[in-house]
């Protein structure tokens, strides 16, 4: 086993090992792995570098492209031309980080380029969100519990909210983020992955192809998004956790005339038999009040007729809240009778937290995904069709948002007022952040 790091920087085996020491030096297995780490200097576009790399490889090999996206196609082309993707002497797999394209056309072009050198079975498009335990648990929660799957449809569900809120600003990533924005950065990948898991039909098995096929169907079933039901915002100055925060336009390497959004909220519909008529609300943003990634399934209101002769004038809706980060778990909100001599109600919650029941330690999601790459399990990785389907759904918004300017919201808030108005139009409201 060997771990070869490739870069154009002047370095050597020992310098690379020393750079990694501070992260894992106390791990008992580190000395074994450390001795197997090597460094190879080279240019990603230089064929001689791939020849040198090939001389160090025998049998199985995984190529992890933690590179700038502009190099994805170049690296795969060079690997293919050098014969390093031939599987005559073991498996050869390619791991590609997001962003996979910047729009539909670029994603299609990148897929064509990569698939001209490697087969779909060799490509692992990685999204660390899918490695998180709670995300993987969505399918088990749905399909392993009759009481949940039985009500997982438009007869009982009023709407679904998917939130990915960050309290951090763009910080030192101004140049990258200003060319990307919240919609590109989060919606076609992270949020649509969560949408697919929530809305997919039961697969015929837990086989990777069976699961990925059902997820692709969800993305393909997204109705064209109404531009009036898509909100974009940009943070201005404010305070987060008591600390003053500068406006986005004042961040380093951000164009003062930028049109880039740091917040996006969408209302969309999945036109399937199960979900027809159920709106899905998605929101994501930076410099918000707190870090919070969650899915909220809100169920329909029950009739009040039974309680019309009591003091109850409103019954809070039932909700299933899947908390993905920072505190992974699942909460079920329902109504009980408040103690007393009259019939009155109170909302309560049953909470499950991973840390209370399992010793999961500190995990980022990558641990599971890297294990799956080595095992050849593609369940948690997207195929080309799903990637392109996600871009296809948001492309009209990307085109539209190339003009105009985002609505401002104060750093440390829950986002722009228009995002709240999007919910209020149908007498709904966002689940509170945090």
Buried (B, 14 or more C-beta within 10 A) or exposed (E): EEBBBBBEEEBEBEEBBEEBEEEEEEEEEBEEBBEEBBBBBBEBEEEEBBBBBBEEBEEBBBBBBEBEBEEBBBBBBBBBEBEBBEBEEEBBBBBBBBBBBBBBEBBBEBBEBBBEBBEEBBBBBBBBBBBBBBBBBBBEBBBEEEEBEEBBBBEEBBBBBBBBBBBEBBEEBBBBBBEBBBBBBBBBBBBBBBBBBBBBEEBEEEEBBEBBBBBBBBBBBBEEBEEEBBBBBBBBBBEBEEEEBBBBBEBEEBEEEBBBBBBBBBBBBBEBEBBEEBBBBBBBBBBBBBBBBBBBBBBBEEEEEEBEEEEBEEBEBBBBBBBBBEBBBBBBBBBEEBEEEEEEBEBEEEBBBBEEEEEEEEEEBEEBBBEBBEEEBBBBBBBBBBBBBBBBBBBBBBEEBEEEEBBBBBBBBBBBBBBBEBBEEEEBEBBEBB
